[in-house]
């Protein structure tokens, strides 16, 4: 488990700028299509931007995309899917990538699009010499797409860098942590995704 954590975090570090480009481009396309929505980084990767000495690494990059009008749900999903597909197919490396989609339904309160990666890592196992590699499966970038009819201005919940990357501000992160561990639907979602 410890060695897998090292591989996970190293892979995230290697692909972070690429994933940040996904988030920035999603927002550019949303604006170009005049969709009242914002995609921004949340969770551990956003926390490390505020307290880098305490939160030093991330195993994945979580984002939320809030949209104001229900009629824009399919348009938002199209933007996210097209940007993710572009980046996934454009990535040439030893990393095998795939696109995954979980549709909103009764037990799942949002649409989730994920960039998953699989990588084979060579290892030296002194206990089992026949074991020469491990397979690393990681949900590198999650985009949770949620309707928010009360959607405030993005500046109220996020900070935008000079490169157009949006990430959650401290107040949002604190409120989000509270909600995540008190809302039964969100707790169930975390269990389904095998998150602590």
C-alpha positions, 0 to 999 in steps of 0.5 A: 500500500505504501509503495502504491501511494508513492506511485499514485502521487508521483503519477499525479505530479507528472500529469498535474499540469496536463490535468490543470490544462483540462480544467482551464480548457473546460472553463474556456469552452463553457464561456465560449458557449455562454454556459453559466457554469464553472469547473474548479479543483477541490479536495486535497489538490486545492488544499495543498495550494492553501497549505502546501507544508501540510498537504504535500501530495495528492492521489488524484485531482477532484473537480466540481463543475456547477451549472446554473440552468438545468437545460445546460446539463447535456451541454456541460457534459458534452464540453467535459467529455470532448475536452477529456477525450482530446487530452486523453487521446493526445497523451502519448506515454507509457500511461494507458488512459480511458474515459469513464462516465457515471450517470446521475440516478436515484442513488447517485446525485450527480454526473461524474466523468473521470480520466482513469490511468493504468500504468505498469511499474517495474519492481524488484520484489525480494520476497517474490522474485517472480513478481517483476511489476505492479499494475497501477490503476488510478482515477487521475481526474474526476469531474463531478457535474452538479446542478446549482440553481443558486450558483453564486459568482465564481469569485465567491467560491474559487480563485483563478490563476493567471493561467485560467485554472480555478481552484476552491477557496478556503471557505468553500473547502471547509464547507465542502468537508463538512457537507461531504461527511454529513450528507448521506448521499455524499458519504455513500458516493465516497464509499462507492469510490473507495475513498476514506 
